[in-house]
Amino acid sequence: MPSPAVDDYLKTIYHHTEWQDDRITPSQLAAEPGLAPSSVTEMVQKLAAQGLVTHRPYGPISLSPEGTRRAASIIRRHRLVETWLVRDFGYTWDEVHDEAEVLEHALSDRLLEGIDERLGRPRFDPHGDAIPDAAGTVHREPFVLLADAVPGHSGRVLRVSDRDPHLLRAVEAAGVAVGAEVAVTDAATLRIDGADVALPDAAAGAIWLSA
């Protein structure tokens, strides 16, 4: 049966390797906001018993094929809801996460399909994260984290992390948007439309560019 607690764990494990390759460890999972550290070990054992993750004691955690499918399904719901709220209800990209956390568990499959059709089957949410299709497939192009990009690198802004609403607002105020063509001056500065734009603190670890 669907369980919001199980879904939240699967989403967190899925998120961890979307934009980098290292698998999540139990200590990293326990440090995630919204997850109770005291319950991590018990929950990971429960997920493993259900065939949703693979894990050895104290080692990193990976989603099984079934776990990946289930995680992609709930992430699809979350990101479609975020896109819907921005496009049809005037929400800003820093306001949608908490609303989507609630609504992703409440929507029927029929309503979700209607939302997807109404939006034109979007491939990315307002933050640039890929929206899995109904089969759980995602399409993502090669990327580089701004902190790892060399000066002079040119590309499009593919994604801005939605973990910190304050940072999202500061990035938007600086003129950075998903899809914008930029050139890297340094980790703290982007050239946009011929002008150097100073970025807020922590932005270099929250912006991904096309490789």
Biotite code that builds the C-alpha atoms (Angstrom):
import biotite.structure as struc

atoms = struc.array([
    struc.Atom([0.000, 0.000, 0.000], chain_id="A", res_id=1, res_name="MET", atom_name="CA", element="C"),
    struc.Atom([1.210, 3.561, -0.668], chain_id="A", res_id=2, res_name="PRO", atom_name="CA", element="C"),
    struc.Atom([2.907, 5.120, 2.342], chain_id="A", res_id=3, res_name="SER", atom_name="CA", element="C"),
    struc.Atom([3.930, 8.793, 2.487], chain_id="A", res_id=4, res_name="PRO", atom_name="CA", element="C"),
    struc.Atom([6.809, 7.894, 4.834], chain_id="A", res_id=5, res_name="ALA", atom_name="CA", element="C"),
    struc.Atom([8.149, 5.250, 2.459], chain_id="A", res_id=6, res_name="VAL", atom_name="CA", element="C"),
    struc.Atom([7.686, 7.583, -0.507], chain_id="A", res_id=7, res_name="ASP", atom_name="CA", element="C"),
    struc.Atom([9.637, 10.343, 1.250], chain_id="A", res_id=8, res_name="ASP", atom_name="CA", element="C"),
    struc.Atom([12.600, 8.026, 1.828], chain_id="A", res_id=9, res_name="TYR", atom_name="CA", element="C"),
    struc.Atom([12.547, 6.757, -1.746], chain_id="A", res_id=10, res_name="LEU", atom_name="CA", element="C"),
    struc.Atom([12.372, 10.330, -3.087], chain_id="A", res_id=11, res_name="LYS", atom_name="CA", element="C"),
    struc.Atom([15.351, 11.375, -0.967], chain_id="A", res_id=12, res_name="THR", atom_name="CA", element="C"),
    struc.Atom([17.468, 8.451, -2.158], chain_id="A", res_id=13, res_name="ILE", atom_name="CA", element="C"),
    struc.Atom([16.472, 9.156, -5.771], chain_id="A", res_id=14, res_name="TYR", atom_name="CA", element="C"),
    struc.Atom([17.240, 12.887, -5.464], chain_id="A", res_id=15, res_name="HIS", atom_name="CA", element="C"),
    struc.Atom([20.708, 12.208, -4.094], chain_id="A", res_id=16, res_name="HIS", atom_name="CA", element="C"),
    struc.Atom([22.044, 10.706, -7.318], chain_id="A", res_id=17, res_name="THR", atom_name="CA", element="C"),
    struc.Atom([20.122, 12.794, -9.847], chain_id="A", res_id=18, res_name="GLU", atom_name="CA", element="C"),
    struc.Atom([22.879, 15.372, -10.211], chain_id="A", res_id=19, res_name="TRP", atom_name="CA", element="C"),
    struc.Atom([25.927, 13.466, -8.971], chain_id="A", res_id=20, res_name="GLN", atom_name="CA", element="C"),
    struc.Atom([27.012, 9.819, -8.890], chain_id="A", res_id=21, res_name="ASP", atom_name="CA", element="C"),
    struc.Atom([27.804, 8.993, -5.251], chain_id="A", res_id=22, res_name="ASP", atom_name="CA", element="C"),
    struc.Atom([25.203, 6.832, -3.511], chain_id="A", res_id=23, res_name="ARG", atom_name="CA", element="C"),
    struc.Atom([23.673, 8.076, -0.285], chain_id="A", res_id=24, res_name="ILE", atom_name="CA", element="C"),
    struc.Atom([24.922, 6.769, 3.052], chain_id="A", res_id=25, res_name="THR", atom_name="CA", element="C"),
    struc.Atom([22.762, 6.139, 6.128], chain_id="A", res_id=26, res_name="PRO", atom_name="CA", element="C"),
    struc.Atom([24.318, 9.141, 7.886], chain_id="A", res_id=27, res_name="SER", atom_name="CA", element="C"),
    struc.Atom([23.538, 11.394, 4.909], chain_id="A", res_id=28, res_name="GLN", atom_name="CA", element="C"),
    struc.Atom([19.991, 10.054, 4.808], chain_id="A", res_id=29, res_name="LEU", atom_name="CA", element="C"),
    struc.Atom([19.592, 10.738, 8.529], chain_id="A", res_id=30, res_name="ALA", atom_name="CA", element="C"),
    struc.Atom([20.735, 14.345, 8.003], chain_id="A", res_id=31, res_name="ALA", atom_name="CA", element="C"),
    struc.Atom([18.038, 15.086, 5.414], chain_id="A", res_id=32, res_name="GLU", atom_name="CA", element="C"),
    struc.Atom([15.340, 17.551, 6.532], chain_id="A", res_id=33, res_name="PRO", atom_name="CA", element="C"),
    struc.Atom([12.063, 15.878, 7.350], chain_id="A", res_id=34, res_name="GLY", atom_name="CA", element="C"),
    struc.Atom([13.528, 12.448, 8.054], chain_id="A", res_id=35, res_name="LEU", atom_name="CA", element="C"),
    struc.Atom([13.858, 11.328, 11.669], chain_id="A", res_id=36, res_name="ALA", atom_name="CA", element="C"),
    struc.Atom([17.448, 10.143, 12.347], chain_id="A", res_id=37, res_name="PRO", atom_name="CA", element="C"),
    struc.Atom([16.218, 7.641, 14.926], chain_id="A", res_id=38, res_name="SER", atom_name="CA", element="C"),
    struc.Atom([14.066, 5.853, 12.351], chain_id="A", res_id=39, res_name="SER", atom_name="CA", element="C"),
    struc.Atom([16.516, 5.693, 9.436], chain_id="A", res_id=40, res_name="VAL", atom_name="CA", element="C"),
    struc.Atom([18.015, 2.291, 10.237], chain_id="A", res_id=41, res_name="THR", atom_name="CA", element="C"),
    struc.Atom([14.609, 0.723, 10.813], chain_id="A", res_id=42, res_name="GLU", atom_name="CA", element="C"),
    struc.Atom([13.156, 2.274, 7.656], chain_id="A", res_id=43, res_name="MET", atom_name="CA", element="C"),
    struc.Atom([16.096, 1.225, 5.459], chain_id="A", res_id=44, res_name="VAL", atom_name="CA", element="C"),
    struc.Atom([15.696, -2.340, 6.728], chain_id="A", res_id=45, res_name="GLN", atom_name="CA", element="C"),
    struc.Atom([11.987, -2.146, 5.935], chain_id="A", res_id=46, res_name="LYS", atom_name="CA", element="C"),
    struc.Atom([12.677, -0.849, 2.413], chain_id="A", res_id=47, res_name="LEU", atom_name="CA", element="C"),
    struc.Atom([15.211, -3.616, 1.832], chain_id="A", res_id=48, res_name="ALA", atom_name="CA", element="C"),
    struc.Atom([12.740, -6.247, 3.036], chain_id="A", res_id=49, res_name="ALA", atom_name="CA", element="C"),
    struc.Atom([10.200, -4.903, 0.539], chain_id="A", res_id=50, res_name="GLN", atom_name="CA", element="C"),
    struc.Atom([12.752, -5.103, -2.275], chain_id="A", res_id=51, res_name="GLY", atom_name="CA", element="C"),
    struc.Atom([12.836, -1.334, -2.765], chain_id="A", res_id=52, res_name="LEU", atom_name="CA", element="C"),
    struc.Atom([16.514, -0.755, -1.905], chain_id="A", res_id=53, res_name="VAL", atom_name="CA", element="C"),
    struc.Atom([19.749, -2.693, -1.764], chain_id="A", res_id=54, res_name="THR", atom_name="CA", element="C"),
    struc.Atom([21.917, -2.103, 1.281], chain_id="A", res_id=55, res_name="HIS", atom_name="CA", element="C"),
    struc.Atom([24.564, -3.696, 3.460], chain_id="A", res_id=56, res_name="ARG", atom_name="CA", element="C"),
    struc.Atom([25.147, -2.600, 7.084], chain_id="A", res_id=57, res_name="PRO", atom_name="CA", element="C"),
    struc.Atom([26.878, 0.801, 7.258], chain_id="A", res_id=58, res_name="TYR", atom_name="CA", element="C"),
    struc.Atom([27.222, 0.846, 3.483], chain_id="A", res_id=59, res_name="GLY", atom_name="CA", element="C"),
    struc.Atom([25.621, 3.130, 0.887], chain_id="A", res_id=60, res_name="PRO", atom_name="CA", element="C"),
    struc.Atom([22.011, 2.672, -0.170], chain_id="A", res_id=61, res_name="ILE", atom_name="CA", element="C"),
    struc.Atom([20.764, 2.137, -3.722], chain_id="A", res_id=62, res_name="SER", atom_name="CA", element="C"),
    struc.Atom([17.273, 1.923, -5.134], chain_id="A", res_id=63, res_name="LEU", atom_name="CA", element="C"),
    struc.Atom([16.274, -1.372, -6.676], chain_id="A", res_id=64, res_name="SER", atom_name="CA", element="C"),
    struc.Atom([14.502, -1.299, -10.059], chain_id="A", res_id=65, res_name="PRO", atom_name="CA", element="C"),
    struc.Atom([11.158, -1.435, -8.239], chain_id="A", res_id=66, res_name="GLU", atom_name="CA", element="C"),
    struc.Atom([12.293, 1.271, -5.813], chain_id="A", res_id=67, res_name="GLY", atom_name="CA", element="C"),
    struc.Atom([13.375, 3.454, -8.713], chain_id="A", res_id=68, res_name="THR", atom_name="CA", element="C"),
    struc.Atom([10.019, 2.989, -10.419], chain_id="A", res_id=69, res_name="ARG", atom_name="CA", element="C"),
    struc.Atom([8.115, 3.922, -7.270], chain_id="A", res_id=70, res_name="ARG", atom_name="CA", element="C"),
    struc.Atom([10.370, 6.903, -6.534], chain_id="A", res_id=71, res_name="ALA", atom_name="CA", element="C"),
    struc.Atom([10.025, 8.170, -10.104], chain_id="A", res_id=72, res_name="ALA", atom_name="CA", element="C"),
    struc.Atom([6.237, 7.886, -9.835], chain_id="A", res_id=73, res_name="SER", atom_name="CA", element="C"),
    struc.Atom([5.978, 10.095, -6.745], chain_id="A", res_id=74, res_name="ILE", atom_name="CA", element="C"),
    struc.Atom([8.586, 12.534, -8.081], chain_id="A", res_id=75, res_name="ILE", atom_name="CA", element="C"),
    struc.Atom([6.552, 12.788, -11.284], chain_id="A", res_id=76, res_name="ARG", atom_name="CA", element="C"),
    struc.Atom([3.551, 13.790, -9.176], chain_id="A", res_id=77, res_name="ARG", atom_name="CA", element="C"),
    struc.Atom([5.549, 16.335, -7.180], chain_id="A", res_id=78, res_name="HIS", atom_name="CA", element="C"),
    struc.Atom([7.110, 18.037, -10.180], chain_id="A", res_id=79, res_name="ARG", atom_name="CA", element="C"),
    struc.Atom([3.922, 18.118, -12.236], chain_id="A", res_id=80, res_name="LEU", atom_name="CA", element="C"),
    struc.Atom([2.136, 19.761, -9.300], chain_id="A", res_id=81, res_name="VAL", atom_name="CA", element="C"),
    struc.Atom([4.932, 22.344, -8.985], chain_id="A", res_id=82, res_name="GLU", atom_name="CA", element="C"),
    struc.Atom([4.699, 23.118, -12.692], chain_id="A", res_id=83, res_name="THR", atom_name="CA", element="C"),
    struc.Atom([0.904, 23.344, -12.510], chain_id="A", res_id=84, res_name="TRP", atom_name="CA", element="C"),
    struc.Atom([1.016, 25.759, -9.563], chain_id="A", res_id=85, res_name="LEU", atom_name="CA", element="C"),
    struc.Atom([3.483, 28.048, -11.334], chain_id="A", res_id=86, res_name="VAL", atom_name="CA", element="C"),
    struc.Atom([1.748, 28.046, -14.712], chain_id="A", res_id=87, res_name="ARG", atom_name="CA", element="C"),
    struc.Atom([-1.903, 28.124, -13.703], chain_id="A", res_id=88, res_name="ASP", atom_name="CA", element="C"),
    struc.Atom([-2.005, 29.634, -10.223], chain_id="A", res_id=89, res_name="PHE", atom_name="CA", element="C"),
    struc.Atom([0.704, 32.275, -10.250], chain_id="A", res_id=90, res_name="GLY", atom_name="CA", element="C"),
    struc.Atom([2.974, 30.683, -7.668], chain_id="A", res_id=91, res_name="TYR", atom_name="CA", element="C"),
    struc.Atom([6.657, 31.594, -7.802], chain_id="A", res_id=92, res_name="THR", atom_name="CA", element="C"),
    struc.Atom([9.316, 28.896, -7.973], chain_id="A", res_id=93, res_name="TRP", atom_name="CA", element="C"),
    struc.Atom([10.287, 29.396, -4.315], chain_id="A", res_id=94, res_name="ASP", atom_name="CA", element="C"),
    struc.Atom([6.700, 28.838, -3.110], chain_id="A", res_id=95, res_name="GLU", atom_name="CA", element="C"),
    struc.Atom([5.702, 25.541, -4.692], chain_id="A", res_id=96, res_name="VAL", atom_name="CA", element="C"),
    struc.Atom([7.708, 22.864, -2.881], chain_id="A", res_id=97, res_name="HIS", atom_name="CA", element="C"),
    struc.Atom([5.689, 22.669, 0.343], chain_id="A", res_id=98, res_name="ASP", atom_name="CA", element="C"),
    struc.Atom([2.365, 22.762, -1.514], chain_id="A", res_id=99, res_name="GLU", atom_name="CA", element="C"),
    struc.Atom([3.520, 19.955, -3.800], chain_id="A", res_id=100, res_name="ALA", atom_name="CA", element="C"),
    struc.Atom([4.622, 17.872, -0.798], chain_id="A", res_id=101, res_name="GLU", atom_name="CA", element="C"),
    struc.Atom([1.002, 17.813, 0.343], chain_id="A", res_id=102, res_name="VAL", atom_name="CA", element="C"),
    struc.Atom([-0.765, 17.512, -3.005], chain_id="A", res_id=103, res_name="LEU", atom_name="CA", element="C"),
    struc.Atom([1.460, 14.771, -4.454], chain_id="A", res_id=104, res_name="GLU", atom_name="CA", element="C"),
    struc.Atom([-0.193, 12.262, -2.086], chain_id="A", res_id=105, res_name="HIS", atom_name="CA", element="C"),
    struc.Atom([-3.734, 13.498, -2.664], chain_id="A", res_id=106, res_name="ALA", atom_name="CA", element="C"),
    struc.Atom([-4.119, 13.532, -6.460], chain_id="A", res_id=107, res_name="LEU", atom_name="CA", element="C"),
    struc.Atom([-5.766, 10.644, -8.244], chain_id="A", res_id=108, res_name="SER", atom_name="CA", element="C"),
    struc.Atom([-4.043, 9.127, -11.266], chain_id="A", res_id=109, res_name="ASP", atom_name="CA", element="C"),
    struc.Atom([-6.864, 10.475, -13.445], chain_id="A", res_id=110, res_name="ARG", atom_name="CA", element="C"),
    struc.Atom([-6.377, 14.048, -12.232], chain_id="A", res_id=111, res_name="LEU", atom_name="CA", element="C"),
    struc.Atom([-2.602, 13.768, -12.581], chain_id="A", res_id=112, res_name="LEU", atom_name="CA", element="C"),
    struc.Atom([-2.981, 12.627, -16.192], chain_id="A", res_id=113, res_name="GLU", atom_name="CA", element="C"),
    struc.Atom([-5.315, 15.557, -16.836], chain_id="A", res_id=114, res_name="GLY", atom_name="CA", element="C"),
    struc.Atom([-2.795, 17.995, -15.383], chain_id="A", res_id=115, res_name="ILE", atom_name="CA", element="C"),
    struc.Atom([0.008, 16.507, -17.483], chain_id="A", res_id=116, res_name="ASP", atom_name="CA", element="C"),
    struc.Atom([-2.107, 16.785, -20.650], chain_id="A", res_id=117, res_name="GLU", atom_name="CA", element="C"),
    struc.Atom([-3.212, 20.345, -19.841], chain_id="A", res_id=118, res_name="ARG", atom_name="CA", element="C"),
    struc.Atom([0.400, 21.420, -19.343], chain_id="A", res_id=119, res_name="LEU", atom_name="CA", element="C"),
    struc.Atom([1.494, 19.891, -22.666], chain_id="A", res_id=120, res_name="GLY", atom_name="CA", element="C"),
    struc.Atom([3.463, 16.988, -21.160], chain_id="A", res_id=121, res_name="ARG", atom_name="CA", element="C"),
    struc.Atom([6.306, 19.127, -19.741], chain_id="A", res_id=122, res_name="PRO", atom_name="CA", element="C"),
    struc.Atom([9.723, 17.496, -19.416], chain_id="A", res_id=123, res_name="ARG", atom_name="CA", element="C"),
    struc.Atom([11.058, 19.789, -16.694], chain_id="A", res_id=124, res_name="PHE", atom_name="CA", element="C"),
    struc.Atom([9.663, 21.512, -13.616], chain_id="A", res_id=125, res_name="ASP", atom_name="CA", element="C"),
    struc.Atom([10.181, 25.231, -12.817], chain_id="A", res_id=126, res_name="PRO", atom_name="CA", element="C"),
    struc.Atom([13.574, 24.509, -11.217], chain_id="A", res_id=127, res_name="HIS", atom_name="CA", element="C"),
    struc.Atom([14.852, 22.542, -14.228], chain_id="A", res_id=128, res_name="GLY", atom_name="CA", element="C"),
    struc.Atom([14.468, 19.098, -12.649], chain_id="A", res_id=129, res_name="ASP", atom_name="CA", element="C"),
    struc.Atom([13.391, 16.404, -15.086], chain_id="A", res_id=130, res_name="ALA", atom_name="CA", element="C"),
    struc.Atom([9.803, 15.180, -14.801], chain_id="A", res_id=131, res_name="ILE", atom_name="CA", element="C"),
    struc.Atom([9.696, 11.389, -15.238], chain_id="A", res_id=132, res_name="PRO", atom_name="CA", element="C"),
    struc.Atom([7.170, 10.248, -17.817], chain_id="A", res_id=133, res_name="ASP", atom_name="CA", element="C"),
    struc.Atom([4.426, 7.759, -16.970], chain_id="A", res_id=134, res_name="ALA", atom_name="CA", element="C"),
    struc.Atom([6.898, 4.892, -17.452], chain_id="A", res_id=135, res_name="ALA", atom_name="CA", element="C"),
    struc.Atom([9.438, 6.487, -15.097], chain_id="A", res_id=136, res_name="GLY", atom_name="CA", element="C"),
    struc.Atom([11.836, 7.510, -17.868], chain_id="A", res_id=137, res_name="THR", atom_name="CA", element="C"),
    struc.Atom([13.673, 10.818, -17.629], chain_id="A", res_id=138, res_name="VAL", atom_name="CA", element="C"),
    struc.Atom([15.566, 12.782, -20.274], chain_id="A", res_id=139, res_name="HIS", atom_name="CA", element="C"),
    struc.Atom([18.538, 14.776, -19.015], chain_id="A", res_id=140, res_name="ARG", atom_name="CA", element="C"),
    struc.Atom([21.422, 16.254, -20.988], chain_id="A", res_id=141, res_name="GLU", atom_name="CA", element="C"),
    struc.Atom([25.079, 16.309, -19.835], chain_id="A", res_id=142, res_name="PRO", atom_name="CA", element="C"),
    struc.Atom([25.620, 18.868, -17.087], chain_id="A", res_id=143, res_name="PHE", atom_name="CA", element="C"),
    struc.Atom([28.220, 20.524, -14.903], chain_id="A", res_id=144, res_name="VAL", atom_name="CA", element="C"),
    struc.Atom([27.810, 22.083, -11.471], chain_id="A", res_id=145, res_name="LEU", atom_name="CA", element="C"),
    struc.Atom([28.728, 25.773, -11.531], chain_id="A", res_id=146, res_name="LEU", atom_name="CA", element="C"),
    struc.Atom([31.252, 25.197, -8.735], chain_id="A", res_id=147, res_name="ALA", atom_name="CA", element="C"),
    struc.Atom([33.072, 22.743, -11.052], chain_id="A", res_id=148, res_name="ASP", atom_name="CA", element="C"),
    struc.Atom([32.815, 24.796, -14.257], chain_id="A", res_id=149, res_name="ALA", atom_name="CA", element="C"),
    struc.Atom([36.004, 26.407, -15.547], chain_id="A", res_id=150, res_name="VAL", atom_name="CA", element="C"),
    struc.Atom([36.126, 30.168, -16.240], chain_id="A", res_id=151, res_name="PRO", atom_name="CA", element="C"),
    struc.Atom([35.002, 30.794, -19.803], chain_id="A", res_id=152, res_name="GLY", atom_name="CA", element="C"),
    struc.Atom([32.579, 27.859, -19.869], chain_id="A", res_id=153, res_name="HIS", atom_name="CA", element="C"),
    struc.Atom([29.400, 28.757, -21.749], chain_id="A", res_id=154, res_name="SER", atom_name="CA", element="C"),
    struc.Atom([26.082, 26.987, -21.508], chain_id="A", res_id=155, res_name="GLY", atom_name="CA", element="C"),
    struc.Atom([22.452, 27.137, -20.491], chain_id="A", res_id=156, res_name="ARG", atom_name="CA", element="C"),
    struc.Atom([21.220, 27.113, -16.925], chain_id="A", res_id=157, res_name="VAL", atom_name="CA", element="C"),
    struc.Atom([19.710, 23.642, -16.623], chain_id="A", res_id=158, res_name="LEU", atom_name="CA", element="C"),
    struc.Atom([18.715, 23.580, -12.991], chain_id="A", res_id=159, res_name="ARG", atom_name="CA", element="C"),
    struc.Atom([18.641, 25.597, -9.783], chain_id="A", res_id=160, res_name="VAL", atom_name="CA", element="C"),
    struc.Atom([18.273, 23.601, -6.574], chain_id="A", res_id=161, res_name="SER", atom_name="CA", element="C"),
    struc.Atom([14.990, 24.153, -4.754], chain_id="A", res_id=162, res_name="ASP", atom_name="CA", element="C"),
    struc.Atom([16.324, 23.213, -1.311], chain_id="A", res_id=163, res_name="ARG", atom_name="CA", element="C"),
    struc.Atom([16.585, 26.822, -0.102], chain_id="A", res_id=164, res_name="ASP", atom_name="CA", element="C"),
    struc.Atom([13.717, 29.215, -0.966], chain_id="A", res_id=165, res_name="PRO", atom_name="CA", element="C"),
    struc.Atom([15.786, 32.218, 0.130], chain_id="A", res_id=166, res_name="HIS", atom_name="CA", element="C"),
    struc.Atom([18.551, 31.256, -2.301], chain_id="A", res_id=167, res_name="LEU", atom_name="CA", element="C"),
    struc.Atom([16.003, 30.781, -5.085], chain_id="A", res_id=168, res_name="LEU", atom_name="CA", element="C"),
    struc.Atom([14.713, 34.304, -4.561], chain_id="A", res_id=169, res_name="ARG", atom_name="CA", element="C"),
    struc.Atom([18.253, 35.710, -4.492], chain_id="A", res_id=170, res_name="ALA", atom_name="CA", element="C"),
    struc.Atom([19.231, 33.847, -7.677], chain_id="A", res_id=171, res_name="VAL", atom_name="CA", element="C"),
    struc.Atom([16.104, 35.125, -9.427], chain_id="A", res_id=172, res_name="GLU", atom_name="CA", element="C"),
    struc.Atom([16.827, 38.671, -8.245], chain_id="A", res_id=173, res_name="ALA", atom_name="CA", element="C"),
    struc.Atom([20.310, 38.362, -9.756], chain_id="A", res_id=174, res_name="ALA", atom_name="CA", element="C"),
    struc.Atom([18.733, 37.634, -13.136], chain_id="A", res_id=175, res_name="GLY", atom_name="CA", element="C"),
    struc.Atom([19.490, 33.914, -13.323], chain_id="A", res_id=176, res_name="VAL", atom_name="CA", element="C"),
    struc.Atom([16.707, 31.751, -14.777], chain_id="A", res_id=177, res_name="ALA", atom_name="CA", element="C"),
    struc.Atom([16.430, 28.184, -16.034], chain_id="A", res_id=178, res_name="VAL", atom_name="CA", element="C"),
    struc.Atom([17.159, 28.205, -19.752], chain_id="A", res_id=179, res_name="GLY", atom_name="CA", element="C"),
    struc.Atom([19.269, 31.376, -19.691], chain_id="A", res_id=180, res_name="ALA", atom_name="CA", element="C"),
    struc.Atom([22.440, 31.388, -21.792], chain_id="A", res_id=181, res_name="GLU", atom_name="CA", element="C"),
    struc.Atom([25.393, 32.263, -19.558], chain_id="A", res_id=182, res_name="VAL", atom_name="CA", element="C"),
    struc.Atom([29.185, 32.314, -19.495], chain_id="A", res_id=183, res_name="ALA", atom_name="CA", element="C"),
    struc.Atom([31.187, 31.561, -16.379], chain_id="A", res_id=184, res_name="VAL", atom_name="CA", element="C"),
    struc.Atom([33.446, 34.368, -15.199], chain_id="A", res_id=185, res_name="THR", atom_name="CA", element="C"),
    struc.Atom([34.179, 32.580, -11.929], chain_id="A", res_id=186, res_name="ASP", atom_name="CA", element="C"),
    struc.Atom([32.221, 30.556, -9.368], chain_id="A", res_id=187, res_name="ALA", atom_name="CA", element="C"),
    struc.Atom([30.678, 33.757, -7.987], chain_id="A", res_id=188, res_name="ALA", atom_name="CA", element="C"),
    struc.Atom([29.966, 35.553, -11.279], chain_id="A", res_id=189, res_name="THR", atom_name="CA", element="C"),
    struc.Atom([28.109, 34.780, -14.495], chain_id="A", res_id=190, res_name="LEU", atom_name="CA", element="C"),
    struc.Atom([28.013, 36.844, -17.675], chain_id="A", res_id=191, res_name="ARG", atom_name="CA", element="C"),
    struc.Atom([24.419, 37.213, -18.836], chain_id="A", res_id=192, res_name="ILE", atom_name="CA", element="C"),
    struc.Atom([23.476, 39.304, -21.878], chain_id="A", res_id=193, res_name="ASP", atom_name="CA", element="C"),
    struc.Atom([26.935, 40.832, -21.920], chain_id="A", res_id=194, res_name="GLY", atom_name="CA", element="C"),
    struc.Atom([26.959, 41.926, -18.286], chain_id="A", res_id=195, res_name="ALA", atom_name="CA", element="C"),
    struc.Atom([28.708, 40.334, -15.323], chain_id="A", res_id=196, res_name="ASP", atom_name="CA", element="C"),
    struc.Atom([26.221, 39.289, -12.647], chain_id="A", res_id=197, res_name="VAL", atom_name="CA", element="C"),
    struc.Atom([27.384, 38.695, -9.069], chain_id="A", res_id=198, res_name="ALA", atom_name="CA", element="C"),
    struc.Atom([25.792, 35.612, -7.552], chain_id="A", res_id=199, res_name="LEU", atom_name="CA", element="C"),
    struc.Atom([24.567, 35.195, -3.977], chain_id="A", res_id=200, res_name="PRO", atom_name="CA", element="C"),
    struc.Atom([26.508, 33.068, -1.506], chain_id="A", res_id=201, res_name="ASP", atom_name="CA", element="C"),
    struc.Atom([26.078, 29.305, -2.021], chain_id="A", res_id=202, res_name="ALA", atom_name="CA", element="C"),
    struc.Atom([24.820, 29.737, -5.602], chain_id="A", res_id=203, res_name="ALA", atom_name="CA", element="C"),
    struc.Atom([27.834, 27.937, -7.073], chain_id="A", res_id=204, res_name="ALA", atom_name="CA", element="C"),
    struc.Atom([26.693, 24.736, -5.371], chain_id="A", res_id=205, res_name="GLY", atom_name="CA", element="C"),
    struc.Atom([23.082, 25.121, -6.437], chain_id="A", res_id=206, res_name="ALA", atom_name="CA", element="C"),
    struc.Atom([23.238, 25.934, -10.173], chain_id="A", res_id=207, res_name="ILE", atom_name="CA", element="C"),
    struc.Atom([23.840, 23.379, -12.926], chain_id="A", res_id=208, res_name="TRP", atom_name="CA", element="C"),
    struc.Atom([24.812, 24.297, -16.485], chain_id="A", res_id=209, res_name="LEU", atom_name="CA", element="C"),
    struc.Atom([24.783, 22.390, -19.742], chain_id="A", res_id=210, res_name="SER", atom_name="CA", element="C"),
    struc.Atom([28.193, 20.726, -20.163], chain_id="A", res_id=211, res_name="ALA", atom_name="CA", element="C"),
])
